[in-house]
């Protein structure tokens, strides 16, 4: 279990910051609110909003098969921006879990737009994909020599704050709040969405098999350990887009907790 602390400093430099060192690279980020808001915070801090385009997707998009169509449309818009030589699809967890045909997207969209299109595996699930994951500097070394500069202002509205932060901020300090999501989802809450005084917020430590066979048993184990010292009087499970997509059963976890702990699932 990892603690989420607001105003936490000495954060490792994310791959987005490295990719934005080139002035001709446009990042296209698909995903839910937490994924996009964290990138928005980074782009504002780095002064790189002109090199970021959003594609808001939901778990329903990946279930119904509409995610690829949405992503394709935004990639084409990104390729048309003046000064873009490379479009990088900055993958999120649901992109990786549903196994979109990335090779086809790369080749077909590169040909259709005349701009190089590449996908980048990021986050905890991306790093678990040994076949496709590359460290960002290795990825950058495979791109053509920098040529051009993106100067066009896109005037995008920032992604809205998520319900997750609102729910957590309203819960009492003496209750534990556990985010059921890959650990990378904590960044958005840490860097801007949670109130500074909010305490007792955690995110599960997950493994690749949790997203294949179910995350419930691991959740029960970690939550039981968290609650064993009696520091908190009750436990709150906060779901996420990834948890919803894989069918996380919060009520089963609540009923499986020992010692009749008061456990709620959102």
ZADO-1210 file (C-alpha; in nm, 4 decimals, padded with zeros to 6 digits):
<atoms>
<atom x="00.0000" y="00.0000" z="00.0000" code="UNK" pos="1"/>
<atom x="00.1416" y="00.3376" z="-00.1020" code="UNK" pos="2"/>
<atom x="00.0525" y="00.6609" z="00.0755" code="UNK" pos="3"/>
<atom x="-00.0690" y="00.9580" z="-00.1279" code="UNK" pos="4"/>
<atom x="00.0673" y="01.2800" z="00.0198" code="UNK" pos="5"/>
<atom x="-00.0152" y="01.6211" z="-00.1230" code="UNK" pos="6"/>
<atom x="00.2700" y="01.8648" z="-00.1888" code="UNK" pos="7"/>
<atom x="00.5188" y="01.5767" z="-00.2095" code="UNK" pos="8"/>
<atom x="00.8480" y="01.6925" z="-00.3568" code="UNK" pos="9"/>
<atom x="01.1496" y="01.5213" z="-00.5209" code="UNK" pos="10"/>
<atom x="00.9231" y="01.3472" z="-00.7720" code="UNK" pos="11"/>
<atom x="01.0925" y="01.1434" z="-01.0444" code="UNK" pos="12"/>
<atom x="01.0869" y="01.3175" z="-01.3829" code="UNK" pos="13"/>
<atom x="00.8056" y="01.1630" z="-01.5911" code="UNK" pos="14"/>
<atom x="00.8612" y="01.0605" z="-01.9563" code="UNK" pos="15"/>
<atom x="00.6415" y="01.3454" z="-02.0784" code="UNK" pos="16"/>
<atom x="00.8965" y="01.6024" z="-01.9601" code="UNK" pos="17"/>
<atom x="01.1686" y="01.4272" z="-02.1600" code="UNK" pos="18"/>
<atom x="00.9565" y="01.3990" z="-02.4750" code="UNK" pos="19"/>
<atom x="00.8714" y="01.7688" z="-02.4550" code="UNK" pos="20"/>
<atom x="01.2402" y="01.8565" z="-02.4704" code="UNK" pos="21"/>
<atom x="01.1929" y="01.8244" z="-02.8456" code="UNK" pos="22"/>
<atom x="00.9992" y="02.1151" z="-02.9937" code="UNK" pos="23"/>
<atom x="00.8499" y="01.9132" z="-03.2807" code="UNK" pos="24"/>
<atom x="00.6780" y="01.6402" z="-03.0752" code="UNK" pos="25"/>
<atom x="00.3048" y="01.6454" z="-03.0026" code="UNK" pos="26"/>
<atom x="00.1759" y="01.4208" z="-02.7248" code="UNK" pos="27"/>
<atom x="-00.1733" y="01.2784" z="-02.7705" code="UNK" pos="28"/>
<atom x="-00.3026" y="01.1534" z="-02.4377" code="UNK" pos="29"/>
<atom x="-00.6110" y="00.9342" z="-02.4154" code="UNK" pos="30"/>
<atom x="-00.7700" y="00.8277" z="-02.0911" code="UNK" pos="31"/>
<atom x="-00.9906" y="00.9245" z="-01.8013" code="UNK" pos="32"/>
<atom x="-00.9739" y="01.2400" z="-01.5907" code="UNK" pos="33"/>
<atom x="-00.6834" y="01.1476" z="-01.3586" code="UNK" pos="34"/>
<atom x="-00.4580" y="01.0532" z="-01.6539" code="UNK" pos="35"/>
<atom x="-00.5260" y="01.3753" z="-01.8405" code="UNK" pos="36"/>
<atom x="-00.5201" y="01.6130" z="-01.5438" code="UNK" pos="37"/>
<atom x="-00.1770" y="01.4945" z="-01.4323" code="UNK" pos="38"/>
<atom x="-00.0405" y="01.5591" z="-01.7814" code="UNK" pos="39"/>
<atom x="-00.2087" y="01.8993" z="-01.7831" code="UNK" pos="40"/>
<atom x="-00.0317" y="01.9885" z="-01.4565" code="UNK" pos="41"/>
<atom x="00.3023" y="01.8804" z="-01.6043" code="UNK" pos="42"/>
<atom x="00.2449" y="02.0722" z="-01.9284" code="UNK" pos="43"/>
<atom x="00.1588" y="02.3913" z="-01.7392" code="UNK" pos="44"/>
<atom x="00.4684" y="02.3568" z="-01.5212" code="UNK" pos="45"/>
<atom x="00.6919" y="02.2947" z="-01.8236" code="UNK" pos="46"/>
<atom x="00.5269" y="02.5593" z="-02.0433" code="UNK" pos="47"/>
<atom x="00.4340" y="02.2892" z="-02.2990" code="UNK" pos="48"/>
<atom x="00.0566" y="02.3149" z="-02.3374" code="UNK" pos="49"/>
<atom x="00.1042" y="02.3718" z="-02.7107" code="UNK" pos="50"/>
<atom x="00.2544" y="02.0188" z="-02.7314" code="UNK" pos="51"/>
<atom x="-00.0316" y="01.8308" z="-02.5653" code="UNK" pos="52"/>
<atom x="-00.3685" y="01.7231" z="-02.7058" code="UNK" pos="53"/>
<atom x="-00.6340" y="01.5388" z="-02.5063" code="UNK" pos="54"/>
<atom x="-00.8622" y="01.2526" z="-02.6042" code="UNK" pos="55"/>
<atom x="-01.1057" y="01.1935" z="-02.3195" code="UNK" pos="56"/>
<atom x="-01.2114" y="00.8288" z="-02.3113" code="UNK" pos="57"/>
<atom x="-01.4129" y="00.6205" z="-02.0670" code="UNK" pos="58"/>
<atom x="-01.4267" y="00.2534" z="-01.9757" code="UNK" pos="59"/>
<atom x="-01.7394" y="00.2339" z="-02.1970" code="UNK" pos="60"/>
<atom x="-01.5337" y="00.3469" z="-02.4991" code="UNK" pos="61"/>
<atom x="-01.2999" y="00.0520" z="-02.4506" code="UNK" pos="62"/>
<atom x="-01.5869" y="-00.1894" z="-02.3850" code="UNK" pos="63"/>
<atom x="-01.7888" y="-00.0805" z="-02.6906" code="UNK" pos="64"/>
<atom x="-01.4889" y="-00.0431" z="-02.9222" code="UNK" pos="65"/>
<atom x="-01.5166" y="00.3320" z="-02.9815" code="UNK" pos="66"/>
<atom x="-01.1838" y="00.4258" z="-02.8185" code="UNK" pos="67"/>
<atom x="-00.9738" y="00.3586" z="-03.1284" code="UNK" pos="68"/>
<atom x="-01.1997" y="00.5790" z="-03.3431" code="UNK" pos="69"/>
<atom x="-01.1703" y="00.8671" z="-03.0944" code="UNK" pos="70"/>
<atom x="-00.7933" y="00.8315" z="-03.0649" code="UNK" pos="71"/>
<atom x="-00.7502" y="00.8155" z="-03.4434" code="UNK" pos="72"/>
<atom x="-00.9470" y="01.1384" z="-03.4879" code="UNK" pos="73"/>
<atom x="-00.7335" y="01.3294" z="-03.2351" code="UNK" pos="74"/>
<atom x="-00.4067" y="01.1938" z="-03.3798" code="UNK" pos="75"/>
<atom x="-00.5075" y="01.3276" z="-03.7225" code="UNK" pos="76"/>
<atom x="-00.5855" y="01.6660" z="-03.5675" code="UNK" pos="77"/>
<atom x="-00.2466" y="01.6643" z="-03.3920" code="UNK" pos="78"/>
<atom x="-00.0607" y="01.5785" z="-03.7118" code="UNK" pos="79"/>
<atom x="-00.2185" y="01.8779" z="-03.8846" code="UNK" pos="80"/>
<atom x="-00.0773" y="02.1296" z="-03.6328" code="UNK" pos="81"/>
<atom x="00.1985" y="02.3431" z="-03.7850" code="UNK" pos="82"/>
<atom x="00.5478" y="02.2387" z="-03.6752" code="UNK" pos="83"/>
<atom x="00.4624" y="01.8799" z="-03.5761" code="UNK" pos="84"/>
<atom x="00.7077" y="01.6191" z="-03.7038" code="UNK" pos="85"/>
<atom x="00.6245" y="01.3375" z="-03.4580" code="UNK" pos="86"/>
<atom x="00.2958" y="01.2495" z="-03.2863" code="UNK" pos="87"/>
<atom x="00.3389" y="01.0328" z="-02.9770" code="UNK" pos="88"/>
<atom x="00.0344" y="00.8439" z="-02.8508" code="UNK" pos="89"/>
<atom x="00.0946" y="00.8476" z="-02.4763" code="UNK" pos="90"/>
<atom x="-00.0765" y="00.5254" z="-02.3733" code="UNK" pos="91"/>
<atom x="-00.2892" y="00.4820" z="-02.0628" code="UNK" pos="92"/>
<atom x="-00.3727" y="00.1646" z="-01.8717" code="UNK" pos="93"/>
<atom x="-00.6932" y="00.0874" z="-02.0618" code="UNK" pos="94"/>
<atom x="-00.5143" y="00.1224" z="-02.3966" code="UNK" pos="95"/>
<atom x="-00.2698" y="-00.1417" z="-02.2767" code="UNK" pos="96"/>
<atom x="-00.5303" y="-00.3724" z="-02.1187" code="UNK" pos="97"/>
<atom x="-00.7527" y="-00.3790" z="-02.4278" code="UNK" pos="98"/>
<atom x="-00.4587" y="-00.4283" z="-02.6650" code="UNK" pos="99"/>
<atom x="-00.5500" y="-00.1850" z="-02.9383" code="UNK" pos="100"/>
<atom x="-00.3680" y="-00.2606" z="-03.2637" code="UNK" pos="101"/>
<atom x="-00.0868" y="-00.0132" z="-03.2055" code="UNK" pos="102"/>
<atom x="00.1279" y="-00.1345" z="-03.4964" code="UNK" pos="103"/>
<atom x="-00.1599" y="-00.0771" z="-03.7369" code="UNK" pos="104"/>
<atom x="-00.2296" y="00.2672" z="-03.5903" code="UNK" pos="105"/>
<atom x="00.1355" y="00.3635" z="-03.6293" code="UNK" pos="106"/>
<atom x="00.1706" y="00.2522" z="-03.9910" code="UNK" pos="107"/>
<atom x="-00.1712" y="00.3573" z="-04.1213" code="UNK" pos="108"/>
<atom x="-00.1762" y="00.6989" z="-03.9538" code="UNK" pos="109"/>
<atom x="00.1846" y="00.7755" z="-04.0448" code="UNK" pos="110"/>
<atom x="00.0963" y="00.7066" z="-04.4071" code="UNK" pos="111"/>
<atom x="-00.2336" y="00.8951" z="-04.3959" code="UNK" pos="112"/>
<atom x="-00.0972" y="01.2089" z="-04.2277" code="UNK" pos="113"/>
<atom x="00.2585" y="01.2247" z="-04.3600" code="UNK" pos="114"/>
<atom x="00.3772" y="01.2663" z="-04.0002" code="UNK" pos="115"/>
<atom x="00.5539" y="01.0003" z="-03.7934" code="UNK" pos="116"/>
<atom x="00.3147" y="00.8433" z="-03.5397" code="UNK" pos="117"/>
<atom x="00.4568" y="00.6404" z="-03.2512" code="UNK" pos="118"/>
<atom x="00.3077" y="00.4970" z="-02.9331" code="UNK" pos="119"/>
<atom x="00.4786" y="00.5111" z="-02.5936" code="UNK" pos="120"/>
<atom x="00.4104" y="00.2609" z="-02.3155" code="UNK" pos="121"/>
<atom x="00.4043" y="00.4386" z="-01.9809" code="UNK" pos="122"/>
<atom x="00.2973" y="00.3849" z="-01.6222" code="UNK" pos="123"/>
<atom x="00.3036" y="00.0693" z="-01.4087" code="UNK" pos="124"/>
<atom x="00.1210" y="-00.1458" z="-01.6655" code="UNK" pos="125"/>
<atom x="00.3368" y="-00.0143" z="-01.9480" code="UNK" pos="126"/>
<atom x="00.6548" y="-00.1113" z="-01.7662" code="UNK" pos="127"/>
<atom x="00.5176" y="-00.4621" z="-01.7119" code="UNK" pos="128"/>
<atom x="00.4889" y="-00.5143" z="-02.0885" code="UNK" pos="129"/>
<atom x="00.8445" y="-00.6368" z="-02.1471" code="UNK" pos="130"/>
<atom x="00.7902" y="-00.6847" z="-02.5199" code="UNK" pos="131"/>
<atom x="00.6850" y="-00.3267" z="-02.5926" code="UNK" pos="132"/>
<atom x="00.8150" y="-00.1068" z="-02.3121" code="UNK" pos="133"/>
<atom x="01.1187" y="00.1117" z="-02.3808" code="UNK" pos="134"/>
<atom x="01.2816" y="00.3653" z="-02.1482" code="UNK" pos="135"/>
<atom x="01.2070" y="00.7153" z="-02.2713" code="UNK" pos="136"/>
<atom x="01.5643" y="00.7978" z="-02.3766" code="UNK" pos="137"/>
<atom x="01.5849" y="00.4773" z="-02.5831" code="UNK" pos="138"/>
<atom x="01.2505" y="00.5693" z="-02.7398" code="UNK" pos="139"/>
<atom x="01.3765" y="00.9208" z="-02.8183" code="UNK" pos="140"/>
<atom x="01.6930" y="00.7847" z="-02.9817" code="UNK" pos="141"/>
<atom x="01.4814" y="00.6075" z="-03.2458" code="UNK" pos="142"/>
<atom x="01.3088" y="00.9288" z="-03.3597" code="UNK" pos="143"/>
<atom x="01.4391" y="01.1285" z="-03.6572" code="UNK" pos="144"/>
<atom x="01.6506" y="01.4373" z="-03.6006" code="UNK" pos="145"/>
<atom x="01.4518" y="01.7259" z="-03.4583" code="UNK" pos="146"/>
<atom x="01.3101" y="01.9522" z="-03.7269" code="UNK" pos="147"/>
<atom x="01.0588" y="02.2268" z="-03.6672" code="UNK" pos="148"/>
<atom x="00.8876" y="02.3920" z="-03.3740" code="UNK" pos="149"/>
<atom x="00.5265" y="02.3793" z="-03.2571" code="UNK" pos="150"/>
<atom x="00.4161" y="02.7344" z="-03.1849" code="UNK" pos="151"/>
<atom x="00.0412" y="02.7078" z="-03.2408" code="UNK" pos="152"/>
<atom x="-00.1759" y="02.7727" z="-02.9333" code="UNK" pos="153"/>
<atom x="-00.4433" y="02.5039" z="-02.9028" code="UNK" pos="154"/>
<atom x="-00.6677" y="02.6783" z="-02.6470" code="UNK" pos="155"/>
<atom x="-00.7811" y="02.3592" z="-02.4782" code="UNK" pos="156"/>
<atom x="-00.9820" y="02.3740" z="-02.1574" code="UNK" pos="157"/>
<atom x="-00.8184" y="02.1848" z="-01.8697" code="UNK" pos="158"/>
<atom x="-00.9751" y="01.8456" z="-01.7915" code="UNK" pos="159"/>
<atom x="-01.2269" y="01.8745" z="-01.5092" code="UNK" pos="160"/>
<atom x="-01.1462" y="01.7551" z="-01.1577" code="UNK" pos="161"/>
<atom x="-01.2588" y="01.3975" z="-01.0982" code="UNK" pos="162"/>
<atom x="-01.5226" y="01.2661" z="-00.8594" code="UNK" pos="163"/>
<atom x="-01.2472" y="01.0646" z="-00.6894" code="UNK" pos="164"/>
<atom x="-01.0876" y="01.3740" z="-00.5348" code="UNK" pos="165"/>
<atom x="-01.4231" y="01.5146" z="-00.4291" code="UNK" pos="166"/>
<atom x="-01.5249" y="01.1949" z="-00.2525" code="UNK" pos="167"/>
<atom x="-01.1907" y="01.1598" z="-00.0731" code="UNK" pos="168"/>
<atom x="-01.1876" y="01.5225" z="00.0450" code="UNK" pos="169"/>
<atom x="-01.5313" y="01.4882" z="00.2064" code="UNK" pos="170"/>
<atom x="-01.4453" y="01.1786" z="00.4133" code="UNK" pos="171"/>
<atom x="-01.3337" y="01.2186" z="00.7785" code="UNK" pos="172"/>
<atom x="-00.9635" y="01.2230" z="00.8649" code="UNK" pos="173"/>
<atom x="-00.9974" y="00.9186" z="01.0942" code="UNK" pos="174"/>
<atom x="-01.1174" y="00.6994" z="00.8060" code="UNK" pos="175"/>
<atom x="-00.8799" y="00.5299" z="00.5601" code="UNK" pos="176"/>
<atom x="-00.9326" y="00.6013" z="00.1889" code="UNK" pos="177"/>
<atom x="-00.7933" y="00.3449" z="-00.0540" code="UNK" pos="178"/>
<atom x="-00.7833" y="00.4134" z="-00.4286" code="UNK" pos="179"/>
<atom x="-00.8337" y="00.0901" z="-00.6240" code="UNK" pos="180"/>
<atom x="-00.6224" y="00.1646" z="-00.9302" code="UNK" pos="181"/>
<atom x="-00.2723" y="00.1204" z="-01.0707" code="UNK" pos="182"/>
<atom x="-00.0268" y="00.3139" z="-00.8559" code="UNK" pos="183"/>
<atom x="00.0342" y="00.5752" z="-01.1262" code="UNK" pos="184"/>
<atom x="-00.3157" y="00.7147" z="-01.0678" code="UNK" pos="185"/>
<atom x="-00.2002" y="00.8691" z="-00.7411" code="UNK" pos="186"/>
<atom x="-00.0018" y="01.1405" z="-00.9236" code="UNK" pos="187"/>
<atom x="-00.3053" y="01.3507" z="-01.0163" code="UNK" pos="188"/>
<atom x="-00.4360" y="01.3450" z="-00.6584" code="UNK" pos="189"/>
<atom x="-00.0927" y="01.4201" z="-00.5153" code="UNK" pos="190"/>
<atom x="-00.0086" y="01.7073" z="-00.7485" code="UNK" pos="191"/>
<atom x="-00.3237" y="01.9121" z="-00.7450" code="UNK" pos="192"/>
<atom x="-00.6667" y="01.7568" z="-00.6901" code="UNK" pos="193"/>
<atom x="-00.6659" y="01.6774" z="-00.3166" code="UNK" pos="194"/>
<atom x="-00.6942" y="01.9443" z="-00.0498" code="UNK" pos="195"/>
<atom x="-00.3581" y="01.9933" z="00.1223" code="UNK" pos="196"/>
<atom x="-00.4956" y="01.8934" z="00.4642" code="UNK" pos="197"/>
<atom x="-00.6376" y="01.5614" z="00.3403" code="UNK" pos="198"/>
<atom x="-00.4753" y="01.2625" z="00.5118" code="UNK" pos="199"/>
<atom x="-00.5132" y="00.8857" z="00.5259" code="UNK" pos="200"/>
<atom x="-00.5176" y="00.8341" z="00.1466" code="UNK" pos="201"/>
<atom x="-00.3586" y="00.5228" z="-00.0056" code="UNK" pos="202"/>
<atom x="-00.3341" y="00.3411" z="-00.3373" code="UNK" pos="203"/>
<atom x="-00.2974" y="-00.0339" z="-00.3827" code="UNK" pos="204"/>
<atom x="00.0296" y="-00.1909" z="-00.4872" code="UNK" pos="205"/>
<atom x="-00.0702" y="-00.3964" z="-00.7895" code="UNK" pos="206"/>
<atom x="00.0786" y="-00.6688" z="-01.0071" code="UNK" pos="207"/>
<atom x="00.0103" y="-00.7527" z="-01.3698" code="UNK" pos="208"/>
<atom x="-00.1876" y="-01.0654" z="-01.2766" code="UNK" pos="209"/>
<atom x="-00.4269" y="-00.8538" z="-01.0658" code="UNK" pos="210"/>
<atom x="-00.5682" y="-00.7103" z="-01.3869" code="UNK" pos="211"/>
<atom x="-00.6027" y="-01.0555" z="-01.5409" code="UNK" pos="212"/>
<atom x="-00.7374" y="-01.2708" z="-01.2553" code="UNK" pos="213"/>
<atom x="-00.8980" y="-00.9992" z="-01.0426" code="UNK" pos="214"/>
<atom x="-00.7746" y="-00.7487" z="-00.7898" code="UNK" pos="215"/>
<atom x="-01.0098" y="-00.8362" z="-00.5020" code="UNK" pos="216"/>
<atom x="-00.7901" y="-01.0843" z="-00.3097" code="UNK" pos="217"/>
<atom x="-00.4921" y="-00.8500" z="-00.3200" code="UNK" pos="218"/>
<atom x="-00.7150" y="-00.5643" z="-00.2081" code="UNK" pos="219"/>
<atom x="-00.8443" y="-00.7612" z="00.0921" code="UNK" pos="220"/>
<atom x="-00.4893" y="-00.8558" z="00.1946" code="UNK" pos="221"/>
<atom x="-00.3486" y="-00.5039" z="00.1764" code="UNK" pos="222"/>
<atom x="-00.6503" y="-00.3397" z="00.3360" code="UNK" pos="223"/>
<atom x="-00.6464" y="-00.5895" z="00.6229" code="UNK" pos="224"/>
<atom x="-00.2810" y="-00.5035" z="00.6881" code="UNK" pos="225"/>
<atom x="-00.3590" y="-00.1314" z="00.6740" code="UNK" pos="226"/>
<atom x="-00.6423" y="-00.1618" z="00.9266" code="UNK" pos="227"/>
<atom x="-00.4692" y="-00.4069" z="01.1623" code="UNK" pos="228"/>
<atom x="-00.3157" y="-00.1450" z="01.3952" code="UNK" pos="229"/>
<atom x="-00.6481" y="00.0255" z="01.4721" code="UNK" pos="230"/>
<atom x="-00.5373" y="00.3685" z="01.3468" code="UNK" pos="231"/>
<atom x="-00.8538" y="00.4098" z="01.1403" code="UNK" pos="232"/>
<atom x="-01.2071" y="00.3342" z="01.2510" code="UNK" pos="233"/>
<atom x="-01.3355" y="00.2504" z="00.9037" code="UNK" pos="234"/>
<atom x="-01.2225" y="00.1902" z="00.5460" code="UNK" pos="235"/>
<atom x="-01.3394" y="00.3469" z="00.2204" code="UNK" pos="236"/>
<atom x="-01.2654" y="00.1878" z="-00.1172" code="UNK" pos="237"/>
<atom x="-01.2552" y="00.4385" z="-00.4050" code="UNK" pos="238"/>
<atom x="-01.2929" y="00.2846" z="-00.7512" code="UNK" pos="239"/>
<atom x="-01.1388" y="00.4071" z="-01.0790" code="UNK" pos="240"/>
<atom x="-01.1874" y="00.3668" z="-01.4549" code="UNK" pos="241"/>
<atom x="-00.9480" y="00.0709" z="-01.4595" code="UNK" pos="242"/>
<atom x="-01.1201" y="-00.0968" z="-01.1635" code="UNK" pos="243"/>
<atom x="-01.4596" y="-00.0493" z="-01.3286" code="UNK" pos="244"/>
<atom x="-01.3347" y="-00.1910" z="-01.6572" code="UNK" pos="245"/>
<atom x="-01.2051" y="-00.5143" z="-01.5000" code="UNK" pos="246"/>
<atom x="-01.5250" y="-00.5542" z="-01.2944" code="UNK" pos="247"/>
<atom x="-01.3878" y="-00.4794" z="-00.9464" code="UNK" pos="248"/>
<atom x="-01.6375" y="-00.5964" z="-00.6808" code="UNK" pos="249"/>
<atom x="-01.6013" y="-00.3551" z="-00.3904" code="UNK" pos="250"/>
<atom x="-01.8936" y="-00.5061" z="-00.2015" code="UNK" pos="251"/>
<atom x="-01.7228" y="-00.8479" z="-00.2045" code="UNK" pos="252"/>
<atom x="-01.4081" y="-00.6905" z="-00.0600" code="UNK" pos="253"/>
<atom x="-01.6093" y="-00.5108" z="00.2083" code="UNK" pos="254"/>
<atom x="-01.7840" y="-00.8337" z="00.3100" code="UNK" pos="255"/>
<atom x="-01.4528" y="-01.0207" z="00.3172" code="UNK" pos="256"/>
<atom x="-01.2777" y="-00.7877" z="00.5602" code="UNK" pos="257"/>
<atom x="-01.2052" y="-00.9395" z="00.9014" code="UNK" pos="258"/>
<atom x="-01.3257" y="-00.8165" z="01.2412" code="UNK" pos="259"/>
<atom x="-01.6476" y="-00.6752" z="01.0937" code="UNK" pos="260"/>
<atom x="-01.4743" y="-00.3529" z="00.9956" code="UNK" pos="261"/>
<atom x="-01.6954" y="-00.0785" z="00.8607" code="UNK" pos="262"/>
<atom x="-01.6049" y="-00.0762" z="00.4925" code="UNK" pos="263"/>
<atom x="-01.7675" y="00.1282" z="00.2174" code="UNK" pos="264"/>
<atom x="-01.7161" y="00.1101" z="-00.1562" code="UNK" pos="265"/>
<atom x="-01.7567" y="00.4085" z="-00.3912" code="UNK" pos="266"/>
</atoms>
